[in-house]
């Protein structure tokens, strides 16, 4: 069983956002105890204050996150991952990020409804213990499984319509699931007119094959958003 939790966060820049040239998402979410996930999202990248400008500025933001899990679920084998991530720019100064966290391998705990069921369960456990004891004593011939207050996250609304950025991310996630779980970070690079594929490969230290797993390399033009896998051992 899995459970998805959507988040939405507006990040206000100190300057105007003329053009967002790169964005990446990372996290250090971990399971604390049996019913609490804590950690941070890390949003970083590059942008231009004026569209068409040569100079790029770096940005980096930390978003605290806390997720409470119902005690109805067993989290013994639970894993945490990012299921979806996309963004939009509001009024040239606000970066709105939408993040969906997925918790996999949740198991619903068995609920004992009444005293009779408790008694039956207890008797079954005694019987299992006796049978195990008999097997151990037998011969071989007998023997035949909340958010921190300082910076709360707003709950995201359900998105009925997702743009090309979201579709690209889903395709990247589908391809990544067929490979080793070593790609933990995904960057979005906006291909510029003066760029070449070779320059992108050199800039991010990846191979043509790795880039091709996440993008349609035959249809790259100026303005194309490339999904860049970031290798992390």
N, C-alpha and C positions, 0 to 999 in steps of 0.2 A: 504494500500500500504506500502511496506517496501523497504528500500534501504540498500545495504551492501557496506562497505568501507574497502578494505584490506590494511594492513600495513606490512612492513618488516623492521626489525631493527637488525643490527649487533652489539653485545656487546663484546668488547675486554676485556678479563680477564687479570689481572696482572701476573698470573701464568698459567702454563699449566693445561688443563682440562683432567685429566686421566679418570675420570668417573663421570657422573652427576647422583647423587643419588636421588635428589628431586627437583622439580620445581613447582612454583605456580604463578598464574597471578591474580592480583586484579586491580581495577580501581576506580576512583572517577569522571568519566565523568558526566557532568551535562549540561543541556540546558541553555544557557545564551541568554536572549532575545528571539527572534523568529527564528533566522537563524544562530546560532552559538553554537557549542558544544565544551566545553573546559574541561581540566582536565589532568590526568596523568595515565599511565599504571605503575604498580608496579610488577617487576619480582624478585622473591626471591627463595631461596632453599639451598641445600647443594651439595657439590661436593668433589671429591678426586683429589689431584694433580697427584697421581700415581694410575693407575688401580690396584686394589687389595690391596691398602693401607688401614690400619685400621682407620687412622685419617680422619675426614671430616672437610671441611671448609664451612663457611656460605658465601652467596653472596646476595646482594640486589641492585637493580637498579631502578631508576625512569625515565620514558620516557614521556616527555611532549607531549600532543596531542591537536590539534585544528582542528575542522571540520566545514567548512562553508556549510550551507544548502541553496539551491536555493530559492529565494523568490517566486517561483512558487508554493511552498508547504506550507500548513498550519500545524504548529507543535503543535497545542493546546493540542492534546492527544498523542503526540509522546513519545515513551519510548526508552531507549538505553540499549543494551545488547551486550555481546560477543557471536558471532555466531560460531567462530572457533579459535583454538589456537594450534599450534604445533611448534616444534623447531628442530634444527639440529646443530651439532658441526662441525666447519670448522677449519682445520689445528691445532687441539688440543688446540686452544686458543681463538676462537671466537664462541660465542653462538648466533646463528641466530634465532630470534623469528619471527613467522608469526602470525599476529592477524587480525581477521576479525570482525569489529564492524557492528552491524545491528541496524537500526533505524526503529522501527515499528510504525504503525498507522499514517503514513503521508497521508495527503489529498491534492490533487491538487486543487489549487484555481480556481474559475470560472473566466474566462477571458471575459470581454465585448469587442466585436470586433469593434463596430462602434457606432455612435451617436444614430441611430435608436434603437439599442438594449438597450442603456442606458436609452432612453426615455421610452421604453416598460417596462424595469425593474422598473423605477421610478413610472410609472402608476400602475404596479402590487402591489408595496408596498403601494401606496395610497389606492387601492381597499381593500387590506388585512386589513389596519388600519380601514377603514369604516366598513367592515364586523365585525371586532372585537368589534367596538363600538356598532353596532347594537345588537350583542349577549349580551353585557353587559347590554343593556337597555331593553332587551326582558323579558317576563315573562316565568315561568317554562313551561307553556302550549305551548309557541312558540318554545322552544328549542328542537330540535331533533338531530420538530430537530437541517585557515593556521598554520600552524605550527609555534610555537615559533622559532625564529632565532637561539637561542643558541644550540638547539639540534633537528634538523628537522628529520622527519621520511621519509624513502623512500617508494614510492608506491610499493606495492607488485605486482609481475607478477601473472597472472592467473595460478594456479597449475592444470595441467591436470591429474596428478597421485599423489594420497595421500597415505602415508604409514600407517602402523598399528597404529601408535600413533594417526593419524588424525581420523581413523575409530573408535578408542576407544572413542575419544572425542565426535564424532557425536552420538555414542550410548549413552554416558553419558548425552548429551544434550536432546536426545529424551526422556530418562527416567525422567530427571529433569522436563521437561515440563508437565509431568503428575502429578507432586507433587506440593507442595507449593513453591513459589519463594523465599525460604530462603537460598538455596545453591548458594552463590554468588562467591565462590572461588573453583577452582579445582586444586588439587595437583597431580603430577605424581610421584609415589614411585616405585623404581626398587627393586623387591623382590630378596633378597640375599639367598644364600644356607643355612645360619644358621638361617634364619627367619622362623617364623610360622605365620599363619593367626591371631592367638590370640595375638601375639606380635604387629602386625600391628594395630589391633583393639585397643589395649591398648595405643599404641604410639599416635594415632590420635583421641582417645576418640570417636569412632563410634561403631555402632552395626554391627553384622554379616549381618543383613537384609539390612542396608544402604550400606555396602560394596558390597553385592550381587546385588544391583540394578544397579551398574555401572561396574561390572566385572563378568567374568566366574570363579567362585570359584572352580570349579571341575578341572580346567586345569591350576593351578598355579605352575610354576616351577622357578628355579633360573634364573633371568633375565627378568621375566615377569613384564611388566609395569602396575601397578595398578592405576586406577583413583580414587583419594580420595576426596570425597565431604567435604568441610569445612563449618560447620553450622554457619550462621551469622544471628542473630535476627535483 
